Structures are given as C-alpha cells and as structure tokens.
Amino acid sequence: MWAGLLAALLMVLGLQTTTSAAGESGSGATAAEQVLTWTAGDSITEYTSAPATAVAGAATIVFENSAATGNTTGMPHTLTFVTSDPEFNNDVQLNILANPGDAQGGRHTAEVTLTPGRYFYHCTIPGHGEMQGILTVTEGGGEDTTAPEATAKVTGSQNDKGEYVGSASVTVEATDEGSGVERIEYAVGTDGAWQPYTAPVVVDQVGTHTVRYRALDKAGNVSAEKTVGFTVVPPPTDDTTPPETSATVDGEKNDDGAYIDMATVTVTASDTGSGVNTIEYAIGADGAWQPYTGPVMVHQVGTHTVRYRATDKAGNAAAAKSVEFTVVAAPPQDTTPPATGVTVEGTRNSDGAYVGDATVTLSADDGHGGSGVAGIEYSLDGGPYLAYTGPVVVDRAGRHTVAYRASDQAGNTSEPLTVSFTVVAGGGVPAPHCPEYDERLTVIVGTVDSGVPNRVTNNRCRIGELIEDEKEWTSQALFLKHVKGVLDALREEGVVDTREYRAITKAARQSGIGRPGQTEGYRKILDGSQESFAKWQHVGGGSFGLNPDGSITSGTTRGGLGMLWFPERTYGDFSLKLQWRDDAPGTGNANSGVFVRFPQIHDHPEESRPEWVAIKYGHEVQVFDSPTGDMYKTGSVYGFDRVGLAGAGVTQKGTWNDYEIRVVDQHYSVYRNGVLINEFDNTGGQDFTPPRSDDPGTDGRRFASGYIGLQVHGTTDVVSYRDVRIKDL
C-alpha cells in the first residue's frame, strides 16, 4: 500500500532525499565529527528518537526509517527543516525522504553547517504533522546543561480535613537561569498524557487526584518530574437523583442492520443537580468497567453488548444500561473493471476507409460475480469523455480515434482502449478550419443547452464550433447578430430546421453572453442547476452533493480523498471565479483546494488513483483556514509556494468567500474577497531543496493549459462551493 502511494506523495510534496549511502557524504567530503541522528518507525505522531541540542559548526545528519528503527509497515517519513518561520533559523536546507524499501534501506545522511539558535523540524507527509521538534544549537563549550526549576501550588476552598470543596486549581511555575524556559507541561493522573501548560489546571471531578508537572528549557534540558496530590469533595447538597444516561451506535450498516467492519458507541450523561462526575462503560456481560473518555469503537466481528453508567458529584449512581449490536466483516470488494469491446461499421472503399460516415458501437461486460456495469464512456479525437448511450456516428472526413472505457458499480474503471479509422467523402480532405473546438453532443450556448444535436455542417465544422460562445463579445446585441448570421446560413443549407433555429436563438439570448454587468465575459460552469452539476465528473474517494440553494458540499455521502472536475474542455490563460464556504463540523476547519491546469486524468493509466493526476501534474490552490496542521494555508500553491495564516485573510466559518485565480502564462495570482493574497511564478522546482528530476515543473513550466477541479478531502473537512465561472484571458 505504501509503495503504491509513495510515487504520488513524492510529486505533491516535492520531496528529494540525499543520494549518499549510510555513513557517506553526498559530496565525498569527510564526515563531520558531530553526528546527529533521528529515527522513525510506525508512529505518525513522533519520531522514535531525535537530538535536542547540538554545537554550532559542521555536523553529519543521519535519518533512519527502517525495520531496525521500528518501521514494520513500510511507511515513509521525512526529516524536513523549516526555513519559512522567522522564529527559527533558516540557513539549513534539509529535506530527506526515507522508507525501508528505498535504495539506502531507509538510512540517509547529509552534511550541514549549523549556527547558534533553534531549528524547527517536522515530517511533511500528510497526516504526520504532529511529528515535529526543535533542535537548539549553542556555541561550542558554552552550552546550557542545567534543567529548569519547576514548582506547583494547589488553591481552592478547603474543608477542615484539607479537602478541596467543589474544585481545586493547580498553578505551575518554572525558572531557568541558562537558556530560558521553553515550556511547562502537566499530566493528570499517573497515566495521563503530557499536555502544554498555559493556565492553571482546574480539577472539579470528585475524588483523589495526582497532577504531574515538569519544565523544559530552550537548550532541551528537562526537569525531573514532580507531583502534587489532593482530594476534591462535593459541596453540601441535597441532590439524591442520579444522572440521566443514553447511548447511540453509529456506523455503516448492511441490509440486515449489522454494522460493517466497525460500530461506534457514544455515551452521554446529564445531571441537573450536583453535575456529572464520572461516566463508565464495559464491553460484554463480564467486561471490566472503564472510564469513558470518548466514543468507543468496536471492530471485532460478532454480536456485542456495551454497558454504561454514570455517577454525579453527590455520589448518586445511575443504574447500568446497555446497547446491543452486531459487527460483520465487509463483503469482498469487486476490484476487477469491466471488459470492453468495440465494432466499427459502414461502407468502406478499397483503401479500407469509411465513405461518408462510420458507426462505432461499444459494449462492456463485468463478468459473473461482478458488481455490474455502471456506464460506458467514449472520447472522440482526444476530446472530453462523454456518456455512451448508443452507437456513435462519425461523419467528419479525416483520421479519427475513439477511446473508450467502462466503469462498474464498485467504482472500478477499465483501462482506456482505442480504435482508429478514416472517414472520406469521395477522397481525402484536409481538416476543417473551425472558430472553436466543440465535440459536445448538443449545441450549448454558454451554459444553456438548446437540445439541438451538435451535428457536422457542410463546411465540416460542428454547429457549436460556429457559434463562438467563448469569444469575449462587447455587447449581447452583437453576439445575437452573429448567431443569427450563422443560423441563417445553416437553415439555408438545410443543416437546421425552423424549430432548431428558434431553439438555438433562445439559448443564445438566455446565455447572457455580451450582456454588461452580468457575465463580464465569464462562462458559468457550475450555476446551481442539476444540469450544470451533471456535467462535472467525480473521481477518487469522497463526494460532492448538490444542495437546494444551488451550492455543492463535500463529504455528503462518503469519505476519502477525491476530486470533482470539469471534463468538457481545457483552459490556458484564464480567470476563474467562485465562492467557497468553510462548513466543517465542530471546531475543525475545511480542507480543500482548486486544481488547475492538469491533464486528462484518464490518459495516465499508470496512476492507480486518477485523482492523483491533478495533484501530480497540475497545481492545487489551497483552501485551508486552520490555525494548526498543514502549513499551506488558503491561497498557497500546494507544494510550491506557501502562504501563512496571516496572509490568507481568515474569515469566520460559515461565511462565503469570493475567490479568484488568475493564470497568465506561468504567473499565478490568487485573490480572496478582492484582496491579492498570493503571487507565484512557476519557474521550476518547489520550496523543497533540491527539486526532483521527474517533476514536470522543474524545466520552468508545468502544463500551459489543462482542466479545472475541486478537491474533497473527507467527511470532516467539509467545504461548500457555488457560482463557478471562468473566462479565457
């Protein structure tokens, strides 16, 4: 699995490891006497080991992520020094990618020169953001080796036994005469996790408690762990009523109501008297009671009983209740795409060319035990993939190639196959010179579908190619005059009848093309209608759903990373405008992005997940307002050009944002609510050093044109979009 994802991760992250073998310098120089070693394993929250201090001067960096350091899954990690944060040193460009299966067996070295100060390092693999730390560098011979002094004080209202009534407050302080206090940490209980101390710790749970505390200085010295103990008792009360408890079971169900792979039990309790003190749960009739700290996930296949109870601060205990459910294993997945077939029929001359037209018939079979064919698609002469509903008649003279593929109900898509043939009209003729390229099945003016077949005219251009609806017209009257002239000629030639003439004229008038203050030369490609939404195509995980107000929202039916893209045409220099809104649940933030200038995703069969084509070959303009997590905030060109939270211009969640992305040649400009928040010139490489040789951007240019897409990140990274429109520049 990791090997399959690694190639895609390399491109999006721009990672490049050193080429030197373990214990060697990449330049052949003698390794420095000072060796600093980082190790990683299966964890995605912390390095297995890392140095805290170093001495200024030459150093050999060793980063090992192998079976020997605890990596049993082949998971990749990086060791990356941050150079964009003014709080830390930025003079060491270090970005090493290591995994047990690479050429160095997961052990890599690099020679660097360190200067006094602090270096911030982390892992750049998505989801591994908690793997981070600080390396403090001091002048040789003068390093701080003395740990800080930490003290704690417990305050609150006490009874005559010294017990704290209602709650106790623990205040922790620390001093350090050397490099200074870096941070204070505390933990509640003997097994509690260490947490940053930012304010007095209030403990209001009835019972006996222990709070542990320690301090760290900027040189990496850690004080000895200390503790304070105390007891909290409830205030006098006449509460004799136990808490009210309830539980819910959530998860994906099958038709029999059983939960597939996992069930999640959420327990809640309320008490209007003295307040809830503890909640406990137990799995099975004989399972031991355990403190309830969050939803309980049950993965084991079988029928289960989860018991739960609660106690209030006055000591009243609620009677135990239970919920029952069944967990079953997920059915075997259909991983085999349909088999496809094709036939081409028509009258052929002595050279094998089809005279007048050729009829292409496609078929697909998902085999016995498959999930069933969901649909067949075809692409004519490199055009967008269209839904196949019946035989396709190709009547334009010239050489043609039809690509075709099929998908099944499980989401498997067959590798595209092609068939090529030649159509002649009494002999070979040159390709027509048409104002636009439009292979859509019906004549669509702007975003309005006339319903008229987009047939080939007598000059071998299709009707839609003569309309020129993507040209920037200065007035609607001028555009309608042009359309009338085109239709007059076509009706005289017998290409359209009177009904079709009127339908196209009506569509041109409704399109608003050329109308001042309305379209501004922009074409709406997502206008809130079902017809507009149906023109987009989803690949990968996740989903977008159309809302009654015309917006679309991610993560509505399933989770995972995926993309909704507009396959009708590519764009070169353009201005893309849209609105987006952060609809993430709770305190989280939406994580999404706008993909631009990526190639036809189905032309890259080497990619096991087609949504990675946009990540690997295009650019993602980030949508992410979270104060934590990924360092690429809104307006960033992901993997290439970072924008911090201050530059992103954060707005309140649930607020619509105007977003404009302007691309001219290889210059990108990003506007949020009318304010320019980022400019980026795609001159090659990323903000990782050195750049990778297989990155299409390293030669100074990525693609000069490509498709548009919207990213879905998962069910908790919820984002909404609306009013997507684009104009050629």
LUMSE-976703 format. One line per field, with one value per residue (C-alpha): x, y, z. Coordinates in steps of 0.05 Angstrom, whole numbers, always signed. Last residue first. Example, Ala and Ser with C-alpha at 12.3 -4.5 7.8 and 13.67 -1.06 7.14 Angstrom:
# LUMSE-976703
c1 = +273|+246
c2 = -21|-90
c3 = +143|+156
//
This chain:
# LUMSE-976703
c1 = -152|-206|-261|-286|-346|-362|-423|-421|-375|-383|-329|-329|-262|-296|-324|-260|-213|-257|-219|-249|-224|-207|-173|-109|-65|+8|+26|+83|+137|+209|+240|+230|+154|+143|+175|+216|+283|+262|+279|+338|+313|+239|+203|+186|+220|+210|+195|+122|+115|+71|+30|-10|-62|-88|-151|-219|-251|-192|-149|-96|-48|-9|+44|+63|+30|-27|-65|-116|-148|-207|-241|-300|-313|-380|-383|-399|-333|-310|-260|-184|-141|-92|-31|-37|-50|+14|+20|+67|+90|+107|+79|+8|+2|-19|-81|-112|-59|-2|+29|-16|-40|-59|-91|-140|-161|-150|-168|-105|-92|-73|-28|-26|+16|+20|-40|-87|-62|-71|-147|-138|-117|-74|-36|-1|-65|-50|-94|-155|-136|-136|-82|-79|-81|-119|-140|-179|-169|-199|-191|-250|-236|-249|-283|-348|-366|-330|-374|-319|-351|-328|-346|-320|-280|-230|-191|-156|-94|-97|-163|-183|-251|-313|-282|-299|-272|-297|-239|-222|-194|-237|-305|-375|-444|-442|-366|-364|-420|-448|-487|-551|-596|-627|-558|-519|-475|-399|-365|-308|-258|-229|-261|-322|-345|-377|-430|-484|-475|-496|-559|-575|-574|-531|-492|-429|-392|-413|-376|-345|-343|-369|-430|-479|-454|-458|-493|-443|-465|-529|-540|-615|-610|-563|-608|-669|-632|-611|-683|-711|-664|-678|-753|-741|-697|-622|-570|-614|-562|-610|-621|-546|-535|-590|-564|-494|-520|-569|-513|-471|-529|-541|-468|-470|-535|-505|-449|-373|-366|-310|-306|-329|-397|-364|-428|-390|-359|-427|-455|-399|-348|-346|-363|-430|-445|-427|-481|-487|-556|-605|-623|-610|-567|-553|-484|-453|-490|-495|-509|-517|-469|-408|-349|-335|-270|-275|-270|-266|-214|-234|-184|-158|-197|-184|-228|-302|-321|-272|-273|-211|-205|-175|-198|-175|-173|-178|-160|-224|-255|-271|-322|-358|-418|-374|-338|-326|-274|-269|-221|-244|-190|-206|-170|-207|-276|-328|-384|-372|-437|-435|-477|-519|-518|-444|-430|-378|-303|-274|-240|-177|-204|-271|-275|-320|-355|-391|-434|-448|-432|-448|-418|-381|-398|-400|-368|-370|-386|-380|-401|-386|-414|-379|-415|-372|-391|-389|-344|-306|-233|-208|-165|-213|-272|-313|-387|-401|-386|-338|-342|-318|-309|-299|-283|-308|-261|-238|-233|-301|-294|-305|-361|-343|-337|-396|-409|-473|-508|-531|-537|-534|-558|-527|-568|-546|-502|-513|-447|-463|-415|-457|-444|-453|-468|-454|-458|-436|-464|-434|-453|-395|-337|-287|-282|-315|-301|-318|-332|-293|-266|-308|-271|-270|-315|-289|-324|-368|-432|-393|-356|-357|-370|-360|-381|-357|-375|-438|-467|-492|-565|-584|-545|-530|-497|-477|-447|-425|-416|-380|-391|-338|-326|-397|-450|-509|-577|-594|-586|-515|-499|-443|-431|-465|-490|-522|-521|-562|-553|-593|-553|-574|-624|-610|-583|-590|-522|-460|-402|-372|-303|-237|-175|-102|-35|+21|+75|+145|+181|+254|+269|+281|+342|+330|+372|+310|+288|+238|+192|+157|+89|+48|-22|-48|-121|-166|-241|-296|-281|-271|-198|-177|-108|-80|-63|-18|+12|+25|-2|+31|-15|-47|-21|-6|-63|-69|-9|+29|+79|+118|+152|+217|+244|+309|+377|+411|+379|+316|+251|+185|+114|+54|-15|-63|-136|-181|-256|-322|-293|-219|-200|-157|-196|-227|-256|-217|-236|-185|-111|-57|+14|+67|+142|+191|+266|+296|+348|+422|+464|+466|+520|+582|+637|+617|+566|+496|+446|+376|+339|+263|+210|+160|+120|+50|+42|+42|-26|+3|+77|+117|+152|+179|+240|+246|+318|+339|+397|+473|+493|+494|+533|+505|+528|+471|+459|+406|+383|+316|+347|+390|+357|+287|+245|+251|+228|+265|+251|+303|+290|+346|+360|+398|+401|+330|+340|+274|+223|+224|+187|+200|+261|+230|+279|+249|+260|+212|+172|+150|+111|+139|+94|+143|+182|+214|+284|+315|+257|+276|+268|+338|+359|+433|+455|+530|+551|+596|+592|+549|+540|+478|+417|+351|+371|+315|+288|+227|+200|+130|+57|+57|+84|+108|+182|+227|+299|+339|+414|+462|+536|+589|+656|+637|+640|+700|+679|+652|+598|+539|+577|+579|+558|+495|+496|+493|+436|+402|+327|+281|+209|+165|+105|+54|+105|+134|+65|+42|+102|+95|+22|+32|+94|+55|+0
c2 = +714|+660|+670|+623|+615|+574|+602|+556|+517|+485|+455|+398|+372|+323|+277|+276|+317|+336|+375|+418|+412|+452|+423|+439|+490|+512|+449|+457|+504|+522|+454|+435|+438|+370|+339|+278|+308|+327|+395|+403|+433|+436|+502|+472|+466|+505|+577|+574|+646|+655|+713|+708|+744|+796|+824|+823|+775|+728|+739|+690|+709|+656|+673|+616|+644|+684|+650|+687|+651|+688|+670|+705|+677|+656|+656|+593|+596|+668|+697|+687|+733|+682|+725|+717|+642|+632|+627|+574|+567|+501|+440|+469|+537|+573|+618|+589|+558|+510|+496|+435|+426|+485|+554|+522|+566|+515|+526|+513|+528|+459|+458|+406|+345|+306|+332|+332|+262|+239|+240|+180|+132|+74|+123|+86|+93|+166|+188|+182|+245|+290|+339|+387|+462|+479|+444|+485|+464|+432|+428|+456|+472|+436|+466|+428|+408|+436|+483|+531|+568|+577|+625|+621|+659|+631|+680|+646|+633|+561|+525|+454|+430|+390|+350|+394|+360|+336|+307|+254|+240|+197|+200|+181|+211|+286|+294|+357|+409|+438|+504|+513|+531|+461|+430|+389|+335|+327|+261|+226|+179|+180|+211|+254|+283|+351|+360|+334|+395|+441|+401|+396|+471|+512|+550|+509|+522|+594|+628|+695|+752|+801|+754|+802|+873|+885|+830|+800|+729|+728|+655|+664|+700|+648|+592|+624|+631|+558|+535|+581|+554|+482|+493|+526|+469|+462|+436|+451|+496|+555|+538|+536|+604|+638|+603|+633|+702|+699|+678|+738|+786|+754|+767|+840|+852|+819|+870|+871|+797|+758|+695|+633|+630|+625|+598|+564|+509|+494|+478|+428|+445|+402|+461|+427|+424|+370|+358|+387|+358|+412|+408|+483|+472|+538|+543|+590|+566|+490|+456|+381|+322|+361|+359|+434|+463|+536|+581|+520|+507|+439|+381|+368|+322|+250|+223|+220|+240|+202|+173|+141|+93|+86|+44|+58|+26|+62|+19|-4|+35|+4|+44|-15|-5|-17|+32|+27|+54|+81|+120|+135|+156|+191|+205|+252|+269|+285|+235|+197|+163|+139|+78|+86|+118|+127|+182|+231|+234|+301|+307|+269|+250|+225|+205|+149|+130|+66|+61|+26|-44|-95|-110|-171|-242|-266|-216|-141|-138|-76|-57|-2|+11|+59|+78|+106|+161|+184|+130|+91|+80|+9|+30|-4|+36|+21|+27|+28|-9|-1|-52|-43|-85|-73|-117|-88|-70|-121|-98|-121|-119|-180|-165|-122|-163|-162|-124|-137|-92|-87|-27|-28|+7|+8|+43|+114|+126|+183|+203|+277|+292|+250|+178|+149|+81|+42|-29|-47|-113|-145|-193|-214|-188|-148|-74|-39|+36|+70|+145|+187|+189|+135|+107|+30|-23|-93|-138|-194|-180|-153|-87|-42|+33|+88|+160|+202|+265|+291|+352|+368|+373|+379|+317|+297|+236|+217|+153|+146|+75|+68|+5|-24|-70|-65|-54|-102|-75|-133|-90|-71|-15|+38|+64|+93|+67|+115|+116|+149|+169|+212|+226|+201|+240|+250|+321|+353|+386|+405|+418|+356|+332|+341|+307|+328|+305|+345|+314|+326|+301|+319|+380|+372|+403|+418|+481|+524|+499|+445|+442|+387|+371|+313|+323|+270|+264|+237|+240|+287|+315|+390|+396|+465|+469|+540|+567|+551|+483|+441|+370|+305|+244|+216|+150|+171|+221|+290|+309|+375|+410|+475|+507|+537|+565|+604|+587|+588|+618|+576|+587|+549|+559|+513|+532|+476|+497|+453|+442|+433|+432|+419|+371|+397|+359|+423|+439|+473|+527|+529|+531|+480|+505|+477|+488|+477|+491|+488|+436|+453|+433|+501|+500|+544|+499|+506|+560|+533|+498|+480|+429|+436|+383|+354|+292|+320|+337|+264|+267|+289|+271|+334|+308|+362|+404|+472|+497|+540|+587|+583|+563|+493|+472|+412|+344|+295|+222|+170|+104|+75|+16|+63|+45|+53|-2|+17|+89|+155|+225|+277|+352|+397|+469|+496|+573|+585|+591|+596|+649|+677|+614|+599|+554|+492|+433|+369|+298|+257|+194|+134|+75|+7|-26|-53|+11|+1|+31|-33|-42|+25|+100|+127|+200|+216|+289|+299|+364|+423|+482|+505|+453|+410|+401|+362|+301|+257|+188|+147|+209|+228|+228|+184|+124|+63|+78|+139|+154|+220|+221|+279|+265|+317|+295|+318|+267|+273|+302|+257|+306|+264|+247|+174|+137|+109|+116|+184|+200|+251|+252|+295|+310|+356|+342|+332|+295|+249|+233|+205|+159|+137|+117|+50|+34|+49|+0
c3 = -420|-424|-373|-319|-273|-210|-174|-114|-69|+0|+45|+96|+121|+169|+115|+75|+30|-30|-82|-138|-210|-273|-334|-371|-405|-407|-368|-318|-337|-316|-331|-258|-262|-294|-230|-250|-231|-161|-133|-85|-40|-23|-38|-106|-173|-236|-256|-239|-217|-156|-130|-66|-23|-72|-38|-74|-24|-33|-94|-121|-177|-217|-269|-317|-380|-348|-292|-250|-191|-159|-94|-63|+7|+37|+113|+152|+189|+203|+154|+151|+108|+79|+94|+169|+162|+123|+48|+20|-53|-87|-52|-53|-87|-24|-25|+38|+84|+69|+138|+148|+219|+264|+254|+205|+146|+90|+16|-25|-99|-125|-187|-242|-258|-192|-155|-216|-236|-164|-174|-221|-165|-191|-235|-291|-332|-344|-402|-357|-319|-380|-360|-300|-309|-246|-181|-130|-58|+3|+78|+118|+190|+256|+317|+307|+236|+175|+134|+109|+50|-22|-78|-149|-201|-251|-294|-352|-393|-417|-405|-421|-442|-423|-367|-307|-245|-177|-138|-87|-19|+27|+60|+36|+27|+38|+42|+1|-8|-72|-77|-115|-56|-55|-46|-97|-66|-72|-58|-23|-55|-125|-187|-195|-262|-276|-330|-282|-238|-295|-310|-236|-232|-185|-238|-244|-310|-315|-373|-358|-408|-357|-350|-319|-314|-389|-431|-480|-467|-427|-442|-446|-514|-543|-517|-550|-616|-612|-600|-655|-709|-684|-695|-763|-789|-782|-832|-893|-926|-920|-847|-835|-869|-828|-765|-772|-787|-729|-682|-703|-692|-624|-605|-627|-589|-528|-526|-525|-541|-508|-550|-514|-550|-618|-651|-709|-666|-635|-704|-719|-772|-835|-882|-895|-821|-771|-719|-649|-640|-617|-543|-535|-473|-437|-404|-455|-516|-516|-582|-567|-567|-546|-595|-592|-619|-637|-700|-746|-800|-828|-832|-902|-950|-971|-1026|-1044|-974|-931|-859|-831|-773|-703|-644|-574|-505|-439|-378|-344|-287|-220|-179|-147|-193|-254|-300|-375|-424|-494|-538|-608|-658|-723|-789|-835|-861|-808|-805|-740|-718|-646|-629|-565|-496|-484|-433|-457|-446|-467|-535|-555|-624|-598|-525|-501|-437|-414|-352|-286|-308|-254|-185|-211|-193|-265|-313|-316|-391|-435|-505|-556|-626|-673|-737|-793|-841|-914|-941|-889|-907|-921|-980|-1029|-1002|-940|-926|-851|-786|-728|-671|-599|-536|-462|-402|-336|-280|-229|-156|-132|-57|-13|+36|+97|+160|+207|+272|+311|+361|+433|+478|+554|+617|+687|+740|+753|+813|+863|+896|+903|+846|+798|+777|+707|+675|+611|+584|+514|+487|+425|+370|+325|+285|+327|+308|+367|+372|+438|+433|+483|+554|+587|+647|+646|+678|+668|+617|+643|+603|+545|+535|+597|+602|+654|+662|+721|+759|+726|+759|+830|+808|+735|+715|+644|+613|+542|+513|+440|+413|+346|+305|+259|+199|+171|+225|+222|+203|+157|+94|+114|+162|+162|+232|+293|+360|+409|+485|+540|+612|+662|+725|+794|+837|+911|+908|+977|+970|+1011|+963|+930|+951|+915|+942|+932|+905|+875|+831|+805|+742|+740|+696|+622|+587|+513|+507|+505|+574|+591|+652|+690|+721|+749|+777|+824|+843|+898|+883|+858|+790|+791|+771|+746|+715|+719|+650|+590|+609|+547|+556|+578|+574|+636|+665|+737|+738|+706|+664|+661|+615|+620|+561|+534|+599|+590|+560|+628|+691|+685|+723|+726|+751|+758|+786|+805|+818|+861|+854|+891|+962|+966|+1022|+1078|+1131|+1158|+1090|+1034|+983|+927|+913|+895|+882|+835|+827|+770|+767|+697|+676|+675|+614|+578|+524|+528|+501|+427|+414|+421|+375|+398|+355|+359|+346|+298|+282|+296|+222|+200|+167|+100|+96|+113|+176|+222|+241|+275|+283|+342|+351|+341|+270|+240|+178|+142|+114|+97|+113|+96|+125|+98|+63|+21|-45|-15|+16|+89|+76|+77|+50|+70|+66|+92|+71|+131|+138|+163|+238|+277|+297|+225|+200|+127|+132|+164|+168|+139|+163|+121|+133|+90|+119|+101|+152|+205|+218|+287|+280|+252|+204|+174|+180|+191|+187|+200|+198|+198|+230|+216|+264|+323|+378|+382|+426|+428|+387|+359|+373|+352|+316|+338|+317|+255|+292|+252|+259|+257|+276|+280|+290|+299|+285|+304|+277|+207|+151|+104|+38|-19|-37|-14|+49|+70|+133|+102|+27|-6|-53|-10|-10|-51|-34|-75|-31|-87|-131|-78|-48|-115|-121|-49|-51|-85|-44|+19|+0
//
